[in-house]
Amino acid sequence: MDTFNTSIPRQIKRILLIENNPDDAEMLEFQLQPLKQDGLELEHCDCLAAGLIRLAKDDIDLVFLDLSLPDSSGIASVSQVHRAALETPLIVLTGTDDKAVALEAIRSGAQDCLIKSEMDLPTLCRAISYATYRQESAGITARLAGIVEASDDSIIGKTVRGTITSWNGGAERLYGYSQGEAIGKSVEMLIPDPLPGDLQRLLAPLIRGETIRNPDVFRIKKDGEAVEVSETIAPIKQVDGTVTGAASIARDITDRKLSESALVDLKQRLTLALEAGDVGVWDVNLEDGSIWHSLRHDEIFGHKSARLDWNFDTFFSYVHPGDRPHVTEIVKQGIKTGSFNLECRIIRADGVMRWIAAHGKTVKSVGNRRAHMMGTITDITERMQQEEQRHLMSVMEQREDVMATLAHDLKNPLIGANRVLEHLIGGRVGPVSD
């Protein structure tokens, strides 16, 4: 009927018996004799000191310990063996049926307590198996408890009525209550301004076996200050599905909220700056070629609403045919080098020719790969027109300077000739024939 009739866990290969009574030692070895054919080894020490020295080699899988030893007796022996081999299952052997002693032994680190006169092979196998599994469970529980205690998050255990049963260091740091102040109290003390029935409404989904996720919720600290947390509350169930309690994990999201608020402010300021500067923004995913772009970006190309199908080919289709070859080369080189600056003409969606300036820079991701190229685009038509106007004015000024110089150079000999003619006509050089 018992699944542990005459077998023990396979990991149990070497057992240490600490027993000063030769007859009891011989009896135990006789009872375990059938297991030796499976490779089980039984070693015997007749005092606690010798047993502790043997345990120091750290290759014993299970310990049988007599409570009446020449150099130690009672629960003190259990504590010493347990400290010497914390992860080794320990079974106490006693000559009397004393439940108080048995309970104290288990509290001190033993996994089981056997009465010597009642030992037989099935009883020993059952005790070895149970002790092994209890030790493994205790180890898992201890590791989980260590993880819970080391967590920066608040982890709180509670009953289905909301009474706090466990309170880790993260909860103490977050809410300000010590374990002694929190355990046994209602979680209602963490709810701001609770109304009658609030706790029951909060716990109702848990009783139904549902997990509650509160991404943004306020809780009250010991000093009365409100703290915003992200909280998940999960039911604790027995094997049959009965909900016996709940565990809540909460994380302080104050810094995250402040960061999000700062990011929103920065985004608003950037948007205002871009709008004031009449600048369009774009972001190319170099892995798949997809492009995110602002509305102003599309407006520069003559669209009143955002166009969804932007990619490099779409951009080049707007570039003036005369500028397309060198623009294509600049962009290709920019992707290789990490940045580019260009000015070119485009033919907008409405057929109007405009000038644009585009600037791009790649952003490196994990592995030093260039994942994105981000940049800006502005309409510089007015600037180009002004530059063209200034160029024309400069040409006109240069032409006027040339004409003035030419007039000056031509005027000087004409003045001399005019003076000669005046003398001839005036007779100053003598009579002039017809």
VENVEN-V951933 format. One record per helix or strand of 2 or more residues. SS is the DSSP state (hx for helix, st for strand). FROM is the first residue (numbers start at 0). TO is the last residue. Records with the same first field share a line. If there is no record, write none. Layout:
SS = FROM-TO, FROM-TO
This chain:
st = 13-17, 40-44, 61-65, 67-68, 71-72, 88-93, 111-114, 153-158, 162-166, 211-219, 225-236, 242-251, 278-284, 290-292, 338-346, 352-363, 369-378
hx = 21-37, 47-54, 74-83, 98-106, 115-117, 120-149, 168-174, 178-181, 186-189, 197-206, 253-275, 294-299, 311-317, 320-336, 365-367, 380-425
